[in-house]
Each structure stands twice: as C-alpha cells, then as structure tokens.
Amino acid sequence: MTTAQTVVTNARAALYDEDPDGTWPDAELLRRLNEGIRILRNKRPDLFVGSFAVPIVDLALGDTLTIDEAYHPALEDYIVARALMKQNEEGSPARAAAFFALFGEQT
C-alpha cells in the first residue's frame, strides 16, 4: 500500500526538490495532498462509495492512501501545481498550469 509520504516524495521529485526541509517542506506538500483528496472526492464521488458518512480526515505522512493507486499520479500533479502556484512570482505559471491540466485530465 502507498503512503502519503510516497505521494509527497514523488511530487517532490517533479519539483526538483530532494530536501524535505528545502523549498517545499513535507508539511506543506502534505497539506496540498489533503486538498487534492477533497477535490477528488467532489470530482469523482464514485471513488468514495461507502465512505460518504465518514468525514475526510487529513492524512499524516505515514498514513496509507485508500484511494485507488491509479489516481495517485493525479494527486502528485495537484501537489506540484499548487506548489508552483505559490512560487509563481519567480516561477513558471505555464508549468503550474500544465500540472493542473494533468490533474484535471486524470480525474
């Protein structure tokens, strides 16, 4: 099973930031993962059948993702897009938009 840490680490690789204390701390990327899960629940409620009565609880880094692994790359793309949007003053808005598009296409 994939953990939240695995998804965050994969997103970090796309950000070219290998250091968990670097430009994007794990806590910030984890927060973006939890946002992405909430958006995915709104976009694809069929992925959460049987769990609508249970409120979404934010994941910790060691927690296992219960979402089908086919959607983990989409969540990684969402994390990257949100991180790049924060950096847009110096970064590339086009690159952030590309990752948002990937998230949208995969969900």
Gaussian input, Z-matrix of N, CA and C with variables (Angstrom, degrees):
# hf/3-21g

backbone

0 1
 N
 C     1     B1
 C     2     B2     1     A1
 N     3     B3     2     A2     1     D1
 C     4     B4     3     A3     2     D2
 C     5     B5     4     A4     3     D3
 N     6     B6     5     A5     4     D4
 C     7     B7     6     A6     5     D5
 C     8     B8     7     A7     6     D6
 N     9     B9     8     A8     7     D7
 C    10    B10     9     A9     8     D8
 C    11    B11    10    A10     9     D9
 N    12    B12    11    A11    10    D10
 C    13    B13    12    A12    11    D11
 C    14    B14    13    A13    12    D12
 N    15    B15    14    A14    13    D13
 C    16    B16    15    A15    14    D14
 C    17    B17    16    A16    15    D15
 N    18    B18    17    A17    16    D16
 C    19    B19    18    A18    17    D17
 C    20    B20    19    A19    18    D18
 N    21    B21    20    A20    19    D19
 C    22    B22    21    A21    20    D20
 C    23    B23    22    A22    21    D21
 N    24    B24    23    A23    22    D22
 C    25    B25    24    A24    23    D23
 C    26    B26    25    A25    24    D24
 N    27    B27    26    A26    25    D25
 C    28    B28    27    A27    26    D26
 C    29    B29    28    A28    27    D27
 N    30    B30    29    A29    28    D28
 C    31    B31    30    A30    29    D29
 C    32    B32    31    A31    30    D30
 N    33    B33    32    A32    31    D31
 C    34    B34    33    A33    32    D32
 C    35    B35    34    A34    33    D33
 N    36    B36    35    A35    34    D34
 C    37    B37    36    A36    35    D35
 C    38    B38    37    A37    36    D36
 N    39    B39    38    A38    37    D37
 C    40    B40    39    A39    38    D38
 C    41    B41    40    A40    39    D39
 N    42    B42    41    A41    40    D40
 C    43    B43    42    A42    41    D41
 C    44    B44    43    A43    42    D42
 N    45    B45    44    A44    43    D43
 C    46    B46    45    A45    44    D44
 C    47    B47    46    A46    45    D45
 N    48    B48    47    A47    46    D46
 C    49    B49    48    A48    47    D47
 C    50    B50    49    A49    48    D48
 N    51    B51    50    A50    49    D49
 C    52    B52    51    A51    50    D50
 C    53    B53    52    A52    51    D51
 N    54    B54    53    A53    52    D52
 C    55    B55    54    A54    53    D53
 C    56    B56    55    A55    54    D54
 N    57    B57    56    A56    55    D55
 C    58    B58    57    A57    56    D56
 C    59    B59    58    A58    57    D57
 N    60    B60    59    A59    58    D58
 C    61    B61    60    A60    59    D59
 C    62    B62    61    A61    60    D60
 N    63    B63    62    A62    61    D61
 C    64    B64    63    A63    62    D62
 C    65    B65    64    A64    63    D63
 N    66    B66    65    A65    64    D64
 C    67    B67    66    A66    65    D65
 C    68    B68    67    A67    66    D66
 N    69    B69    68    A68    67    D67
 C    70    B70    69    A69    68    D68
 C    71    B71    70    A70    69    D69
 N    72    B72    71    A71    70    D70
 C    73    B73    72    A72    71    D71
 C    74    B74    73    A73    72    D72
 N    75    B75    74    A74    73    D73
 C    76    B76    75    A75    74    D74
 C    77    B77    76    A76    75    D75
 N    78    B78    77    A77    76    D76
 C    79    B79    78    A78    77    D77
 C    80    B80    79    A79    78    D78
 N    81    B81    80    A80    79    D79
 C    82    B82    81    A81    80    D80
 C    83    B83    82    A82    81    D81
 N    84    B84    83    A83    82    D82
 C    85    B85    84    A84    83    D83
 C    86    B86    85    A85    84    D84
 N    87    B87    86    A86    85    D85
 C    88    B88    87    A87    86    D86
 C    89    B89    88    A88    87    D87
 N    90    B90    89    A89    88    D88
 C    91    B91    90    A90    89    D89
 C    92    B92    91    A91    90    D90
 N    93    B93    92    A92    91    D91
 C    94    B94    93    A93    92    D92
 C    95    B95    94    A94    93    D93
 N    96    B96    95    A95    94    D94
 C    97    B97    96    A96    95    D95
 C    98    B98    97    A97    96    D96
 N    99    B99    98    A98    97    D97
 C   100   B100    99    A99    98    D98
 C   101   B101   100   A100    99    D99
 N   102   B102   101   A101   100   D100
 C   103   B103   102   A102   101   D101
 C   104   B104   103   A103   102   D102
 N   105   B105   104   A104   103   D103
 C   106   B106   105   A105   104   D104
 C   107   B107   106   A106   105   D105
 N   108   B108   107   A107   106   D106
 C   109   B109   108   A108   107   D107
 C   110   B110   109   A109   108   D108
 N   111   B111   110   A110   109   D109
 C   112   B112   111   A111   110   D110
 C   113   B113   112   A112   111   D111
 N   114   B114   113   A113   112   D112
 C   115   B115   114   A114   113   D113
 C   116   B116   115   A115   114   D114
 N   117   B117   116   A116   115   D115
 C   118   B118   117   A117   116   D116
 C   119   B119   118   A118   117   D117
 N   120   B120   119   A119   118   D118
 C   121   B121   120   A120   119   D119
 C   122   B122   121   A121   120   D120
 N   123   B123   122   A122   121   D121
 C   124   B124   123   A123   122   D122
 C   125   B125   124   A124   123   D123
 N   126   B126   125   A125   124   D124
 C   127   B127   126   A126   125   D125
 C   128   B128   127   A127   126   D126
 N   129   B129   128   A128   127   D127
 C   130   B130   129   A129   128   D128
 C   131   B131   130   A130   129   D129
 N   132   B132   131   A131   130   D130
 C   133   B133   132   A132   131   D131
 C   134   B134   133   A133   132   D132
 N   135   B135   134   A134   133   D133
 C   136   B136   135   A135   134   D134
 C   137   B137   136   A136   135   D135
 N   138   B138   137   A137   136   D136
 C   139   B139   138   A138   137   D137
 C   140   B140   139   A139   138   D138
 N   141   B141   140   A140   139   D139
 C   142   B142   141   A141   140   D140
 C   143   B143   142   A142   141   D141
 N   144   B144   143   A143   142   D142
 C   145   B145   144   A144   143   D143
 C   146   B146   145   A145   144   D144
 N   147   B147   146   A146   145   D145
 C   148   B148   147   A147   146   D146
 C   149   B149   148   A148   147   D147
 N   150   B150   149   A149   148   D148
 C   151   B151   150   A150   149   D149
 C   152   B152   151   A151   150   D150
 N   153   B153   152   A152   151   D151
 C   154   B154   153   A153   152   D152
 C   155   B155   154   A154   153   D153
 N   156   B156   155   A155   154   D154
 C   157   B157   156   A156   155   D155
 C   158   B158   157   A157   156   D156
 N   159   B159   158   A158   157   D157
 C   160   B160   159   A159   158   D158
 C   161   B161   160   A160   159   D159
 N   162   B162   161   A161   160   D160
 C   163   B163   162   A162   161   D161
 C   164   B164   163   A163   162   D162
 N   165   B165   164   A164   163   D163
 C   166   B166   165   A165   164   D164
 C   167   B167   166   A166   165   D165
 N   168   B168   167   A167   166   D166
 C   169   B169   168   A168   167   D167
 C   170   B170   169   A169   168   D168
 N   171   B171   170   A170   169   D169
 C   172   B172   171   A171   170   D170
 C   173   B173   172   A172   171   D171
 N   174   B174   173   A173   172   D172
 C   175   B175   174   A174   173   D173
 C   176   B176   175   A175   174   D174
 N   177   B177   176   A176   175   D175
 C   178   B178   177   A177   176   D176
 C   179   B179   178   A178   177   D177
 N   180   B180   179   A179   178   D178
 C   181   B181   180   A180   179   D179
 C   182   B182   181   A181   180   D180
 N   183   B183   182   A182   181   D181
 C   184   B184   183   A183   182   D182
 C   185   B185   184   A184   183   D183
 N   186   B186   185   A185   184   D184
 C   187   B187   186   A186   185   D185
 C   188   B188   187   A187   186   D186
 N   189   B189   188   A188   187   D187
 C   190   B190   189   A189   188   D188
 C   191   B191   190   A190   189   D189
 N   192   B192   191   A191   190   D190
 C   193   B193   192   A192   191   D191
 C   194   B194   193   A193   192   D192
 N   195   B195   194   A194   193   D193
 C   196   B196   195   A195   194   D194
 C   197   B197   196   A196   195   D195
 N   198   B198   197   A197   196   D196
 C   199   B199   198   A198   197   D197
 C   200   B200   199   A199   198   D198
 N   201   B201   200   A200   199   D199
 C   202   B202   201   A201   200   D200
 C   203   B203   202   A202   201   D201
 N   204   B204   203   A203   202   D202
 C   205   B205   204   A204   203   D203
 C   206   B206   205   A205   204   D204
 N   207   B207   206   A206   205   D205
 C   208   B208   207   A207   206   D206
 C   209   B209   208   A208   207   D207
 N   210   B210   209   A209   208   D208
 C   211   B211   210   A210   209   D209
 C   212   B212   211   A211   210   D210
 N   213   B213   212   A212   211   D211
 C   214   B214   213   A213   212   D212
 C   215   B215   214   A214   213   D213
 N   216   B216   215   A215   214   D214
 C   217   B217   216   A216   215   D215
 C   218   B218   217   A217   216   D216
 N   219   B219   218   A218   217   D217
 C   220   B220   219   A219   218   D218
 C   221   B221   220   A220   219   D219
 N   222   B222   221   A221   220   D220
 C   223   B223   222   A222   221   D221
 C   224   B224   223   A223   222   D222
 N   225   B225   224   A224   223   D223
 C   226   B226   225   A225   224   D224
 C   227   B227   226   A226   225   D225
 N   228   B228   227   A227   226   D226
 C   229   B229   228   A228   227   D227
 C   230   B230   229   A229   228   D228
 N   231   B231   230   A230   229   D229
 C   232   B232   231   A231   230   D230
 C   233   B233   232   A232   231   D231
 N   234   B234   233   A233   232   D232
 C   235   B235   234   A234   233   D233
 C   236   B236   235   A235   234   D234
 N   237   B237   236   A236   235   D235
 C   238   B238   237   A237   236   D236
 C   239   B239   238   A238   237   D237
 N   240   B240   239   A239   238   D238
 C   241   B241   240   A240   239   D239
 C   242   B242   241   A241   240   D240
 N   243   B243   242   A242   241   D241
 C   244   B244   243   A243   242   D242
 C   245   B245   244   A244   243   D243
 N   246   B246   245   A245   244   D244
 C   247   B247   246   A246   245   D245
 C   248   B248   247   A247   246   D246
 N   249   B249   248   A248   247   D247
 C   250   B250   249   A249   248   D248
 C   251   B251   250   A250   249   D249
 N   252   B252   251   A251   250   D250
 C   253   B253   252   A252   251   D251
 C   254   B254   253   A253   252   D252
 N   255   B255   254   A254   253   D253
 C   256   B256   255   A255   254   D254
 C   257   B257   256   A256   255   D255
 N   258   B258   257   A257   256   D256
 C   259   B259   258   A258   257   D257
 C   260   B260   259   A259   258   D258
 N   261   B261   260   A260   259   D259
 C   262   B262   261   A261   260   D260
 C   263   B263   262   A262   261   D261
 N   264   B264   263   A263   262   D262
 C   265   B265   264   A264   263   D263
 C   266   B266   265   A265   264   D264
 N   267   B267   266   A266   265   D265
 C   268   B268   267   A267   266   D266
 C   269   B269   268   A268   267   D267
 N   270   B270   269   A269   268   D268
 C   271   B271   270   A270   269   D269
 C   272   B272   271   A271   270   D270
 N   273   B273   272   A272   271   D271
 C   274   B274   273   A273   272   D272
 C   275   B275   274   A274   273   D273
 N   276   B276   275   A275   274   D274
 C   277   B277   276   A276   275   D275
 C   278   B278   277   A277   276   D276
 N   279   B279   278   A278   277   D277
 C   280   B280   279   A279   278   D278
 C   281   B281   280   A280   279   D279
 N   282   B282   281   A281   280   D280
 C   283   B283   282   A282   281   D281
 C   284   B284   283   A283   282   D282
 N   285   B285   284   A284   283   D283
 C   286   B286   285   A285   284   D284
 C   287   B287   286   A286   285   D285
 N   288   B288   287   A287   286   D286
 C   289   B289   288   A288   287   D287
 C   290   B290   289   A289   288   D288
 N   291   B291   290   A290   289   D289
 C   292   B292   291   A291   290   D290
 C   293   B293   292   A292   291   D291
 N   294   B294   293   A293   292   D292
 C   295   B295   294   A294   293   D293
 C   296   B296   295   A295   294   D294
 N   297   B297   296   A296   295   D295
 C   298   B298   297   A297   296   D296
 C   299   B299   298   A298   297   D297
 N   300   B300   299   A299   298   D298
 C   301   B301   300   A300   299   D299
 C   302   B302   301   A301   300   D300
 N   303   B303   302   A302   301   D301
 C   304   B304   303   A303   302   D302
 C   305   B305   304   A304   303   D303
 N   306   B306   305   A305   304   D304
 C   307   B307   306   A306   305   D305
 C   308   B308   307   A307   306   D306
 N   309   B309   308   A308   307   D307
 C   310   B310   309   A309   308   D308
 C   311   B311   310   A310   309   D309
 N   312   B312   311   A311   310   D310
 C   313   B313   312   A312   311   D311
 C   314   B314   313   A313   312   D312
 N   315   B315   314   A314   313   D313
 C   316   B316   315   A315   314   D314
 C   317   B317   316   A316   315   D315
 N   318   B318   317   A317   316   D316
 C   319   B319   318   A318   317   D317
 C   320   B320   319   A319   318   D318

   B1=1.4507
   B2=1.5275
   B3=1.3033
   B4=1.4623
   B5=1.5214
   B6=1.3179
   B7=1.4574
   B8=1.5295
   B9=1.3131
   B10=1.4612
   B11=1.5249
   B12=1.3292
   B13=1.4691
   B14=1.5226
   B15=1.3204
   B16=1.4641
   B17=1.5179
   B18=1.3181
   B19=1.4675
   B20=1.5289
   B21=1.3215
   B22=1.4688
   B23=1.5270
   B24=1.3132
   B25=1.4698
   B26=1.5240
   B27=1.3188
   B28=1.4652
   B29=1.5251
   B30=1.3139
   B31=1.4701
   B32=1.5199
   B33=1.3214
   B34=1.4621
   B35=1.5295
   B36=1.3208
   B37=1.4677
   B38=1.5311
   B39=1.3292
   B40=1.4661
   B41=1.5278
   B42=1.3244
   B43=1.4691
   B44=1.5261
   B45=1.3329
   B46=1.4735
   B47=1.5268
   B48=1.3226
   B49=1.4646
   B50=1.5241
   B51=1.3068
   B52=1.4634
   B53=1.5237
   B54=1.3197
   B55=1.4550
   B56=1.5317
   B57=1.3479
   B58=1.4671
   B59=1.5276
   B60=1.3242
   B61=1.4582
   B62=1.5232
   B63=1.3247
   B64=1.4589
   B65=1.5164
   B66=1.3100
   B67=1.4617
   B68=1.5243
   B69=1.3268
   B70=1.4607
   B71=1.5224
   B72=1.3371
   B73=1.4695
   B74=1.5317
   B75=1.3200
   B76=1.4642
   B77=1.5212
   B78=1.3314
   B79=1.4698
   B80=1.5244
   B81=1.3235
   B82=1.4645
   B83=1.5280
   B84=1.3220
   B85=1.4629
   B86=1.5266
   B87=1.3287
   B88=1.4654
   B89=1.5255
   B90=1.3212
   B91=1.4731
   B92=1.5345
   B93=1.3279
   B94=1.4711
   B95=1.5244
   B96=1.3338
   B97=1.4698
   B98=1.5180
   B99=1.3248
   B100=1.4614
   B101=1.5271
   B102=1.3385
   B103=1.4723
   B104=1.5213
   B105=1.3228
   B106=1.4611
   B107=1.5218
   B108=1.3093
   B109=1.4704
   B110=1.5241
   B111=1.3258
   B112=1.4677
   B113=1.5380
   B114=1.3125
   B115=1.4676
   B116=1.5266
   B117=1.3128
   B118=1.4568
   B119=1.5227
   B120=1.3094
   B121=1.4675
   B122=1.5343
   B123=1.3393
   B124=1.4599
   B125=1.5255
   B126=1.3321
   B127=1.4577
   B128=1.5249
   B129=1.3231
   B130=1.4635
   B131=1.5280
   B132=1.3278
   B133=1.4697
   B134=1.5258
   B135=1.3375
   B136=1.4561
   B137=1.5352
   B138=1.3183
   B139=1.4616
   B140=1.5255
   B141=1.3320
   B142=1.4598
   B143=1.5322
   B144=1.3210
   B145=1.4624
   B146=1.5277
   B147=1.3118
   B148=1.4531
   B149=1.5186
   B150=1.3357
   B151=1.4659
   B152=1.5268
   B153=1.3388
   B154=1.4643
   B155=1.5169
   B156=1.3103
   B157=1.4624
   B158=1.5274
   B159=1.3217
   B160=1.4576
   B161=1.5270
   B162=1.3299
   B163=1.4628
   B164=1.5300
   B165=1.3098
   B166=1.4647
   B167=1.5215
   B168=1.3119
   B169=1.4599
   B170=1.5254
   B171=1.3281
   B172=1.4578
   B173=1.5170
   B174=1.3187
   B175=1.4549
   B176=1.5209
   B177=1.3110
   B178=1.4627
   B179=1.5265
   B180=1.3123
   B181=1.4630
   B182=1.5263
   B183=1.3073
   B184=1.4584
   B185=1.5111
   B186=1.3359
   B187=1.4630
   B188=1.5286
   B189=1.3180
   B190=1.4606
   B191=1.5150
   B192=1.3303
   B193=1.4621
   B194=1.5176
   B195=1.3104
   B196=1.4636
   B197=1.5186
   B198=1.3193
   B199=1.4639
   B200=1.5208
   B201=1.3240
   B202=1.4570
   B203=1.5247
   B204=1.3165
   B205=1.4655
   B206=1.5251
   B207=1.3007
   B208=1.4609
   B209=1.5267
   B210=1.3388
   B211=1.4640
   B212=1.5244
   B213=1.2985
   B214=1.4624
   B215=1.5300
   B216=1.3523
   B217=1.4730
   B218=1.5307
   B219=1.3213
   B220=1.4725
   B221=1.5235
   B222=1.3199
   B223=1.4682
   B224=1.5301
   B225=1.3192
   B226=1.4657
   B227=1.5257
   B228=1.3344
   B229=1.4683
   B230=1.5250
   B231=1.3255
   B232=1.4616
   B233=1.5306
   B234=1.3246
   B235=1.4653
   B236=1.5199
   B237=1.3239
   B238=1.4676
   B239=1.5292
   B240=1.3206
   B241=1.4668
   B242=1.5216
   B243=1.3185
   B244=1.4705
   B245=1.5288
   B246=1.3151
   B247=1.4625
   B248=1.5253
   B249=1.3200
   B250=1.4630
   B251=1.5226
   B252=1.3259
   B253=1.4659
   B254=1.5261
   B255=1.3139
   B256=1.4624
   B257=1.5252
   B258=1.3155
   B259=1.4612
   B260=1.5313
   B261=1.3077
   B262=1.4607
   B263=1.5157
   B264=1.3240
   B265=1.4572
   B266=1.5216
   B267=1.3349
   B268=1.4548
   B269=1.5191
   B270=1.3124
   B271=1.4524
   B272=1.5092
   B273=1.3108
   B274=1.4533
   B275=1.5267
   B276=1.3379
   B277=1.4674
   B278=1.5252
   B279=1.3172
   B280=1.4660
   B281=1.5259
   B282=1.3225
   B283=1.4653
   B284=1.5280
   B285=1.3269
   B286=1.4660
   B287=1.5261
   B288=1.3259
   B289=1.4693
   B290=1.5243
   B291=1.3215
   B292=1.4685
   B293=1.5267
   B294=1.3276
   B295=1.4646
   B296=1.5299
   B297=1.3470
   B298=1.4712
   B299=1.5270
   B300=1.3358
   B301=1.4655
   B302=1.5207
   B303=1.3216
   B304=1.4661
   B305=1.5189
   B306=1.3209
   B307=1.4631
   B308=1.5173
   B309=1.3414
   B310=1.4580
   B311=1.5153
   B312=1.3180
   B313=1.4524
   B314=1.5327
   B315=1.3155
   B316=1.4532
   B317=1.5244
   B318=1.3269
   B319=1.4698
   B320=1.5015
   A1=109.61
   A2=114.19
   A3=121.15
   A4=109.99
   A5=115.40
   A6=120.13
   A7=109.77
   A8=115.11
   A9=120.68
   A10=110.00
   A11=116.89
   A12=120.89
   A13=111.01
   A14=117.87
   A15=121.37
   A16=110.77
   A17=117.26
   A18=121.49
   A19=109.85
   A20=116.98
   A21=121.04
   A22=110.40
   A23=117.61
   A24=121.58
   A25=111.09
   A26=116.92
   A27=120.46
   A28=110.98
   A29=116.97
   A30=120.37
   A31=110.05
   A32=116.20
   A33=121.10
   A34=110.85
   A35=117.69
   A36=120.98
   A37=110.42
   A38=117.49
   A39=121.17
   A40=111.71
   A41=115.95
   A42=121.44
   A43=112.01
   A44=116.19
   A45=121.48
   A46=111.05
   A47=115.87
   A48=122.19
   A49=107.84
   A50=117.02
   A51=121.81
   A52=113.42
   A53=118.33
   A54=122.68
   A55=111.25
   A56=118.22
   A57=120.70
   A58=113.96
   A59=117.14
   A60=120.96
   A61=110.41
   A62=116.91
   A63=122.01
   A64=112.91
   A65=115.36
   A66=121.69
   A67=111.57
   A68=115.89
   A69=120.84
   A70=109.11
   A71=117.50
   A72=120.07
   A73=111.11
   A74=115.21
   A75=120.72
   A76=111.88
   A77=117.20
   A78=120.55
   A79=111.16
   A80=117.28
   A81=120.40
   A82=111.19
   A83=117.35
   A84=120.17
   A85=110.83
   A86=116.96
   A87=120.63
   A88=110.47
   A89=116.99
   A90=120.59
   A91=109.85
   A92=116.63
   A93=120.80
   A94=111.22
   A95=117.19
   A96=120.42
   A97=110.12
   A98=116.88
   A99=120.29
   A100=111.58
   A101=117.58
   A102=120.83
   A103=110.50
   A104=115.35
   A105=120.55
   A106=112.20
   A107=116.65
   A108=120.47
   A109=110.24
   A110=117.49
   A111=120.53
   A112=111.02
   A113=116.36
   A114=119.91
   A115=109.75
   A116=116.53
   A117=120.55
   A118=110.86
   A119=117.28
   A120=120.58
   A121=110.61
   A122=116.72
   A123=119.74
   A124=111.75
   A125=117.06
   A126=121.48
   A127=112.75
   A128=116.15
   A129=121.79
   A130=110.73
   A131=117.40
   A132=118.92
   A133=113.01
   A134=116.69
   A135=119.41
   A136=112.28
   A137=117.35
   A138=120.70
   A139=111.95
   A140=116.50
   A141=121.39
   A142=111.71
   A143=117.20
   A144=121.02
   A145=109.40
   A146=115.09
   A147=120.76
   A148=114.00
   A149=116.54
   A150=117.72
   A151=112.77
   A152=116.99
   A153=118.69
   A154=112.92
   A155=117.59
   A156=120.11
   A157=111.50
   A158=116.08
   A159=121.44
   A160=108.45
   A161=117.50
   A162=118.23
   A163=111.03
   A164=115.47
   A165=119.66
   A166=107.98
   A167=115.17
   A168=121.80
   A169=106.81
   A170=116.37
   A171=119.58
   A172=110.62
   A173=114.78
   A174=120.91
   A175=110.89
   A176=115.72
   A177=122.44
   A178=106.55
   A179=117.86
   A180=121.42
   A181=113.14
   A182=118.50
   A183=121.25
   A184=114.65
   A185=117.55
   A186=120.93
   A187=111.55
   A188=115.15
   A189=121.94
   A190=109.90
   A191=116.16
   A192=120.84
   A193=108.54
   A194=116.32
   A195=120.50
   A196=111.19
   A197=117.30
   A198=122.26
   A199=108.07
   A200=116.22
   A201=121.92
   A202=110.96
   A203=116.33
   A204=121.61
   A205=113.18
   A206=117.90
   A207=120.85
   A208=111.19
   A209=117.73
   A210=122.05
   A211=113.34
   A212=118.01
   A213=120.37
   A214=111.93
   A215=119.61
   A216=118.37
   A217=112.75
   A218=117.53
   A219=120.10
   A220=109.96
   A221=116.80
   A222=120.22
   A223=111.12
   A224=116.58
   A225=119.78
   A226=110.13
   A227=116.86
   A228=120.72
   A229=111.10
   A230=117.16
   A231=120.42
   A232=110.07
   A233=117.00
   A234=120.75
   A235=110.28
   A236=116.87
   A237=121.62
   A238=110.14
   A239=117.04
   A240=120.46
   A241=111.34
   A242=117.17
   A243=120.44
   A244=111.46
   A245=116.94
   A246=119.99
   A247=110.04
   A248=117.01
   A249=120.52
   A250=111.63
   A251=117.48
   A252=119.92
   A253=109.94
   A254=116.85
   A255=120.59
   A256=110.46
   A257=115.80
   A258=121.47
   A259=111.79
   A260=118.43
   A261=121.29
   A262=115.93
   A263=118.18
   A264=117.91
   A265=110.29
   A266=116.93
   A267=120.88
   A268=111.68
   A269=117.68
   A270=122.16
   A271=113.62
   A272=114.56
   A273=121.28
   A274=110.73
   A275=117.56
   A276=119.05
   A277=111.68
   A278=117.17
   A279=120.54
   A280=110.82
   A281=117.05
   A282=119.87
   A283=110.32
   A284=117.31
   A285=120.42
   A286=110.17
   A287=116.65
   A288=120.95
   A289=110.85
   A290=116.96
   A291=120.25
   A292=110.98
   A293=117.22
   A294=119.91
   A295=111.12
   A296=118.20
   A297=119.68
   A298=109.67
   A299=116.99
   A300=120.90
   A301=110.85
   A302=116.98
   A303=120.14
   A304=110.96
   A305=117.33
   A306=121.15
   A307=109.69
   A308=116.11
   A309=120.21
   A310=113.42
   A311=117.06
   A312=121.09
   A313=112.29
   A314=117.02
   A315=120.80
   A316=113.55
   A317=116.88
   A318=118.77
   A319=111.70
   D1=144.81
   D2=-179.19
   D3=-87.13
   D4=137.85
   D5=177.26
   D6=-98.94
   D7=165.89
   D8=175.48
   D9=-60.10
   D10=-35.65
   D11=178.80
   D12=-60.20
   D13=-39.96
   D14=179.40
   D15=-62.20
   D16=-44.51
   D17=-179.92
   D18=-65.25
   D19=-43.26
   D20=178.20
   D21=-62.88
   D22=-42.76
   D23=179.69
   D24=-63.70
   D25=-41.47
   D26=177.79
   D27=-64.16
   D28=-40.54
   D29=177.56
   D30=-65.00
   D31=-40.38
   D32=179.48
   D33=-59.07
   D34=-37.80
   D35=179.27
   D36=-62.16
   D37=-39.84
   D38=178.40
   D39=-68.43
   D40=-22.22
   D41=178.03
   D42=-88.50
   D43=-1.45
   D44=-177.08
   D45=55.73
   D46=41.65
   D47=-178.64
   D48=-132.12
   D49=92.15
   D50=-175.75
   D51=-78.96
   D52=-15.19
   D53=-174.37
   D54=-93.79
   D55=115.54
   D56=179.34
   D57=-59.67
   D58=-16.75
   D59=176.63
   D60=-106.44
   D61=13.16
   D62=-175.81
   D63=-79.95
   D64=-137.21
   D65=-176.28
   D66=-59.18
   D67=-42.73
   D68=-178.94
   D69=-119.67
   D70=102.28
   D71=178.64
   D72=-63.65
   D73=152.33
   D74=178.76
   D75=-52.07
   D76=-40.70
   D77=-177.43
   D78=-59.95
   D79=-39.57
   D80=179.31
   D81=-69.64
   D82=-43.72
   D83=179.49
   D84=-66.45
   D85=-36.13
   D86=176.47
   D87=-64.33
   D88=-40.11
   D89=177.32
   D90=-59.59
   D91=-40.70
   D92=178.63
   D93=-67.29
   D94=-36.47
   D95=175.77
   D96=-60.70
   D97=-45.96
   D98=179.72
   D99=-62.93
   D100=-36.82
   D101=173.57
   D102=-61.27
   D103=-46.51
   D104=-178.78
   D105=-59.44
   D106=-38.59
   D107=178.16
   D108=-64.04
   D109=-40.96
   D110=178.30
   D111=-64.18
   D112=-41.28
   D113=178.21
   D114=-65.73
   D115=-42.67
   D116=178.63
   D117=-60.96
   D118=-36.81
   D119=178.79
   D120=-64.80
   D121=-36.64
   D122=177.74
   D123=-73.26
   D124=-38.71
   D125=-177.70
   D126=-77.11
   D127=-36.18
   D128=-174.79
   D129=-131.13
   D130=68.44
   D131=-178.58
   D132=-61.00
   D133=-22.25
   D134=179.18
   D135=-63.09
   D136=-22.33
   D137=178.71
   D138=-76.13
   D139=-10.70
   D140=-175.15
   D141=-119.75
   D142=20.20
   D143=-179.41
   D144=-57.04
   D145=133.18
   D146=179.97
   D147=89.96
   D148=-4.49
   D149=-178.36
   D150=-124.85
   D151=13.59
   D152=-178.73
   D153=-69.05
   D154=-26.23
   D155=178.56
   D156=-75.48
   D157=-15.33
   D158=-178.84
   D159=-97.51
   D160=121.41
   D161=178.39
   D162=-64.91
   D163=148.84
   D164=176.87
   D165=-71.36
   D166=127.08
   D167=177.91
   D168=-107.45
   D169=133.71
   D170=178.71
   D171=-58.30
   D172=137.05
   D173=178.26
   D174=-79.63
   D175=150.16
   D176=167.86
   D177=-97.38
   D178=164.62
   D179=-175.71
   D180=-57.00
   D181=-35.31
   D182=-177.87
   D183=-84.73
   D184=-5.40
   D185=-177.52
   D186=-73.07
   D187=147.89
   D188=178.00
   D189=-83.53
   D190=136.46
   D191=174.41
   D192=-79.98
   D193=130.71
   D194=179.79
   D195=-97.67
   D196=-1.18
   D197=177.58
   D198=-78.62
   D199=140.44
   D200=179.18
   D201=-47.01
   D202=134.92
   D203=-177.10
   D204=-59.68
   D205=-20.36
   D206=178.17
   D207=-63.21
   D208=-21.06
   D209=-178.36
   D210=-99.88
   D211=-1.95
   D212=178.95
   D213=-63.83
   D214=-42.39
   D215=176.40
   D216=-59.49
   D217=-35.51
   D218=177.85
   D219=-63.98
   D220=-41.50
   D221=178.05
   D222=-65.96
   D223=-37.89
   D224=176.07
   D225=-62.02
   D226=-43.13
   D227=178.67
   D228=-62.59
   D229=-37.98
   D230=178.04
   D231=-63.64
   D232=-45.27
   D233=178.93
   D234=-57.76
   D235=-47.14
   D236=-178.88
   D237=-62.09
   D238=-45.86
   D239=-179.15
   D240=-60.00
   D241=-45.10
   D242=-179.62
   D243=-65.78
   D244=-38.77
   D245=177.90
   D246=-64.82
   D247=-42.67
   D248=-179.63
   D249=-68.21
   D250=-32.90
   D251=177.21
   D252=-63.28
   D253=-37.17
   D254=178.73
   D255=-65.00
   D256=-32.12
   D257=-176.29
   D258=-91.29
   D259=2.56
   D260=-170.35
   D261=-56.00
   D262=-24.58
   D263=178.52
   D264=-58.97
   D265=-38.74
   D266=178.76
   D267=-108.08
   D268=-18.51
   D269=-172.48
   D270=-90.15
   D271=-155.76
   D272=-175.25
   D273=-114.58
   D274=107.91
   D275=177.78
   D276=-61.12
   D277=-32.74
   D278=-179.81
   D279=-64.89
   D280=-38.65
   D281=179.42
   D282=-67.36
   D283=-40.84
   D284=177.25
   D285=-62.29
   D286=-43.96
   D287=179.65
   D288=-61.57
   D289=-37.31
   D290=179.20
   D291=-63.73
   D292=-41.06
   D293=179.27
   D294=-70.57
   D295=-35.44
   D296=174.50
   D297=-62.89
   D298=-40.86
   D299=178.81
   D300=-62.45
   D301=-42.06
   D302=177.31
   D303=-60.57
   D304=-43.58
   D305=178.09
   D306=-58.39
   D307=-47.69
   D308=-179.01
   D309=-62.87
   D310=-38.42
   D311=-179.14
   D312=-69.87
   D313=-29.00
   D314=-174.82
   D315=-90.84
   D316=-6.38
   D317=-176.92
   D318=-111.26

